[in-house]
Amino acid sequence: ATAAIIRSVGRFGEATASAARLHEIATLSPAITEALRPVPLPQGADVTFHDIHFAYPDGTEVLHGVSFSVGAGEHVAITGISGSGKSTLLSLLLRLEDFRHGRIEIAGTDIRDVALDELHSRVALLSQHSPVFLDTIRNNLLIAAPDASDAALWSALRTARLEDFVRGLPRGLDTLIGETGATLSVGQARRLCLARTLLSPADIVVLDEPTSGLDRENEAAFLADIPQAFAGRTLILVTHAELPEEAELRVLTITNGLITEEDA
């Protein structure tokens, strides 16, 4: 009982801090401006960054004219040291932040001319911070595809190499994850998030340091599985990890705010 009270007090403090942060965010001026007359985003999954410049609010410029293209269905890895701007590129593609100069296009259309909800329906994100919720495995997966059948859920788990684990649980898909249910390892939690991303109908997938926190063995296995898992979809992977040869990714490196391509 004492432990439960201590946990409750701790959570109350976290909730209070979170509420204060939410209020702070809610009262900020919006950083992203929606298009007044949004245009439809055409079919197509090619992505182009053209002469992108970006600076932090303090004026520190991170990207100095980044240009590169990713063809529909192509898989690309972007590498570079911490703080080089790798994750910033994904934030800009999702319009979580906006660039100072340049143009980002999907299917030949400037993403600033597209409604944010349509953009986010076409680009799926899996990051090191993607959450696993205190709920059943089924409900964690259905977030990405509310109408998905059990067969689709099992297929995603199979591709993410989590099917055997879930089938071995007493309640399978209906197993509760959390304090009173199954406990997932870091690797299993990441693979559950991978399965959820696989269920998304988005034809462009961006992965932001998805193996952060995994040991080398699980990291290599996770990265090796990604190309086959997202076959047919455009994939942009941001990572500091060593890429296994079997991943067969086109590798771009960001250095001093510019992109260079690794020789084939």
C-alpha positions in Angstrom: 0.0 0.0 0.0 2.9 2.4 0.9 4.5 1.7 -2.5 1.2 2.5 -4.3 0.9 5.8 -2.4 4.4 6.7 -3.3 3.8 5.9 -6.9 0.6 7.9 -6.9 2.3 11.0 -5.3 5.1 10.7 -7.9 2.5 10.6 -10.7 0.6 13.5 -9.3 3.9 15.6 -9.4 4.5 14.4 -13.0 0.9 15.3 -14.0 1.2 18.7 -12.4 4.5 19.4 -14.3 2.9 18.1 -17.5 -0.2 20.3 -17.1 2.1 23.3 -16.6 4.0 22.4 -19.8 0.8 21.9 -21.8 -0.4 25.3 -20.6 2.9 26.9 -21.7 2.6 25.2 -25.1 -1.0 26.1 -25.6 -0.3 29.8 -25.0 2.6 30.0 -27.4 2.1 31.5 -30.8 1.7 28.8 -33.4 5.0 27.9 -35.0 3.4 26.3 -38.1 1.0 28.2 -40.3 -1.7 26.2 -42.1 -2.2 26.9 -45.8 -5.2 29.2 -46.2 -6.4 27.3 -49.3 -4.8 23.9 -49.0 -4.3 21.9 -52.2 -4.8 18.1 -52.4 -1.6 16.1 -52.2 -1.4 14.1 -55.4 -0.7 10.3 -55.4 3.0 9.6 -55.3 5.6 8.9 -52.7 8.7 10.7 -54.0 10.3 13.3 -51.7 12.5 16.2 -52.6 14.4 18.6 -50.3 15.6 21.7 -52.2 18.1 24.2 -50.8 16.7 23.9 -47.2 18.0 26.4 -44.6 17.0 26.1 -41.0 18.1 27.8 -37.8 17.2 27.3 -34.2 15.3 30.1 -32.4 18.6 31.4 -31.0 19.8 32.0 -34.5 22.2 29.0 -34.7 21.9 27.8 -38.3 21.9 24.0 -38.6 21.1 23.4 -42.3 22.9 25.5 -44.8 21.3 24.5 -48.1 20.4 20.8 -48.0 19.2 19.3 -51.2 18.4 15.6 -52.0 15.7 13.5 -53.5 14.2 10.1 -52.5 12.4 8.2 -55.2 9.0 6.5 -54.7 9.7 3.2 -52.9 13.4 4.0 -52.3 15.0 3.4 -48.9 17.5 6.0 -47.7 19.5 6.3 -44.5 20.7 9.6 -43.2 23.7 9.5 -40.9 25.7 12.1 -39.0 26.9 13.0 -35.6 24.5 14.1 -32.8 23.3 17.6 -33.4 24.1 17.6 -37.1 20.4 18.1 -38.1 19.4 14.6 -39.0 16.2 14.6 -37.0 15.5 18.2 -37.9 15.1 17.0 -41.5 12.3 14.7 -40.5 10.6 17.4 -38.4 10.6 19.7 -41.4 9.2 17.0 -43.6 6.3 16.4 -41.1 6.0 20.2 -40.6 6.6 19.9 -36.9 8.9 22.9 -37.6 9.3 25.1 -40.6 12.3 26.0 -42.6 13.6 29.5 -43.3 14.4 29.1 -47.0 13.9 26.4 -49.6 11.2 23.9 -50.6 10.2 20.4 -49.6 8.0 18.5 -52.1 6.0 15.3 -52.0 4.8 14.1 -55.4 5.9 17.5 -56.8 3.8 19.5 -54.4 5.1 22.0 -51.8 4.2 20.5 -48.4 3.4 24.1 -47.1 0.5 24.2 -49.6 -1.0 21.0 -48.1 -3.3 20.6 -45.1 -1.4 19.2 -42.1 -3.8 16.4 -41.5 -3.4 15.2 -45.1 0.3 15.5 -44.9 0.4 13.4 -41.6 -1.8 10.8 -43.1 0.7 10.3 -45.9 3.9 10.3 -43.8 4.2 7.9 -40.9 6.8 8.4 -38.1 8.5 5.8 -35.9 10.9 7.3 -33.4 12.8 6.4 -30.3 10.0 8.2 -28.4 7.1 6.4 -30.0 5.0 5.3 -27.0 3.6 2.0 -25.9 0.4 2.7 -24.1 -1.0 1.1 -20.9 -3.6 -0.9 -22.8 -3.9 -4.2 -24.7 -1.6 -5.2 -27.5 -4.6 -5.0 -29.8 -5.5 -1.5 -28.9 -1.9 -0.3 -29.2 -1.9 -1.6 -32.8 -5.4 -0.3 -33.7 -4.2 3.3 -33.2 -2.7 3.1 -36.6 -5.6 1.3 -38.3 -8.8 1.3 -36.3 -10.6 -1.1 -38.7 -7.7 -3.6 -39.1 -8.7 -7.2 -38.9 -7.1 -9.7 -36.5 -5.4 -11.2 -39.6 -3.8 -7.8 -40.4 -2.7 -7.4 -36.8 -1.0 -10.8 -36.7 0.6 -10.1 -40.1 2.1 -6.9 -38.8 3.4 -8.6 -35.7 4.8 -11.4 -37.8 6.7 -8.9 -40.0 8.0 -7.1 -36.9 9.1 -10.5 -35.5 6.8 -10.3 -32.5 4.2 -12.8 -33.4 5.6 -15.8 -31.5 5.9 -13.7 -28.3 2.3 -12.4 -28.5 0.9 -15.9 -29.3 2.7 -17.2 -26.3 0.9 -14.8 -24.0 -2.2 -16.1 -22.1 -4.6 -13.6 -23.8 -2.7 -13.0 -27.0 -3.7 -9.8 -28.7 -5.9 -8.9 -25.7 -3.0 -9.1 -23.2 -2.8 -5.9 -21.2 0.6 -4.1 -21.3 1.6 -2.3 -18.2 1.7 -2.5 -14.4 -0.8 -5.3 -14.1 -0.1 -7.0 -17.4 2.7 -8.2 -19.6 6.1 -6.4 -19.3 7.9 -5.8 -22.6 11.6 -5.5 -23.0 12.9 -2.4 -24.7 13.4 -4.4 -27.9 9.9 -5.8 -27.8 8.3 -2.4 -27.2 10.2 -1.0 -30.2 9.0 -3.9 -32.3 5.4 -3.4 -31.2 5.8 0.3 -32.4 7.2 -1.1 -35.6 4.2 -3.3 -36.1 1.9 -0.3 -35.5 3.8 1.7 -38.1 3.5 -1.2 -40.6 -0.3 -1.0 -40.2 -0.4 2.7 -41.1 -1.7 3.2 -44.7 1.0 5.9 -45.2 3.2 5.3 -48.3 6.1 7.3 -46.9 7.7 6.2 -43.6 10.3 8.1 -41.6 12.3 6.5 -38.8 14.0 8.7 -36.3 16.7 6.8 -34.3 14.4 3.8 -33.9 17.1 1.6 -32.4 18.2 4.0 -29.7 18.5 2.2 -26.4 18.8 -1.3 -27.9 21.9 -3.4 -27.5 24.1 -4.1 -30.5 22.6 -7.5 -31.3 19.0 -6.3 -31.2 19.9 -3.1 -33.0 21.5 -5.0 -35.9 18.5 -7.4 -36.1 16.0 -4.5 -36.1 17.8 -2.5 -38.8 18.2 -5.7 -40.9 14.5 -6.3 -40.9 13.5 -2.8 -41.9 14.0 -2.9 -45.7 11.8 -6.0 -46.1 9.2 -4.7 -43.7 8.7 -1.5 -45.7 9.2 -2.9 -49.1 7.3 -0.8 -51.7 7.1 2.2 -49.4 9.4 5.2 -49.4 11.6 5.0 -46.4 13.9 7.7 -44.8 15.8 6.4 -41.8 17.8 8.7 -39.5 20.3 6.9 -37.4 23.7 7.0 -35.8 23.9 3.2 -35.7 26.2 1.1 -37.8 24.1 -0.1 -40.7 24.2 -3.9 -41.5 25.2 -4.8 -45.1 22.0 -6.7 -45.6 20.0 -3.5 -45.1 20.9 -2.3 -48.6 20.2 1.3 -47.9 21.3 4.3 -49.9 23.4 6.3 -47.4 23.5 10.1 -47.1 25.6 11.9 -44.5 24.9 15.3 -43.1 28.1 17.3 -42.1 28.3 21.0 -41.4 24.8 21.5 -42.5 25.2 19.9 -45.9 24.4 16.5 -47.4 26.9 14.2 -49.1 26.2 10.8 -50.6 28.3 7.7 -49.7 29.9 6.2 -52.8 28.2 3.0 -53.9 
